Amino acid sequence: MHTILASSAAALLAATVASGQTESAPPAPAKKDDGSKIVCKTEEFVGSKIPKRVCMTRSQWEQARQAAAEIMDERQLSGETRGEGPH
């Protein structure tokens, strides 16, 4: 059994070397993401039990994420919690 396994591994290694492929070969360069690809997500909104599909570009999703983070930071700094508003 060990002989068969060793023979198979040797054959695979020989085929890889013969074809010029090595594990250290650099991967093909990925396409640059310019943020224009449209991504759709299912979002749940407060007050509705029906989820809604929202489609935006990657850059728009990132802008929305940053805006939400800024709002949360502002609320934390002003002491607002659980939608109570300023005192």
VENFEN-V993368 format. One record per residue. N is the residue number from 0. NEAR is the number of other C-alpha atoms within 8 Angstrom. D_FIRST is the distance of its C-alpha to the first C-alpha in whole Angstrom. Layout:
BEGIN
n=(N/N)
near=(NEAR/NEAR)
d_first=(D_FIRST/D_FIRST)
END
This chain:
BEGIN
n=(0/1/2/3/4/5/6/7/8/9/10/11/12/13/14/15/16/17/18/19/20/21/22/23/24/25/26/27/28/29/30/31/32/33/34/35/36/37/38/39/40/41/42/43/44/45/46/47/48/49/50/51/52/53/54/55/56/57/58/59/60/61/62/63/64/65/66/67/68/69/70/71/72/73/74/75/76/77/78/79/80/81/82/83/84/85/86)
near=(4/5/6/7/8/8/8/8/8/8/8/8/8/8/8/10/9/7/6/6/8/7/4/4/6/4/4/4/4/4/4/4/6/5/8/8/8/8/8/8/7/8/8/9/9/4/4/7/6/6/9/8/8/8/8/9/11/11/8/9/9/8/8/8/8/8/8/8/8/8/8/8/8/8/10/9/7/7/7/11/8/4/5/6/6/6/2)
d_first=(0/4/5/5/6/9/10/11/13/14/16/17/19/20/21/23/25/26/27/29/28/27/27/30/32/35/35/38/41/42/45/48/49/53/53/54/51/52/50/51/51/52/55/56/60/62/65/62/60/59/56/57/55/56/55/56/55/52/55/57/55/55/59/59/56/58/62/60/59/63/64/62/63/67/67/65/68/71/70/69/67/66/68/71/73/75/77)
END
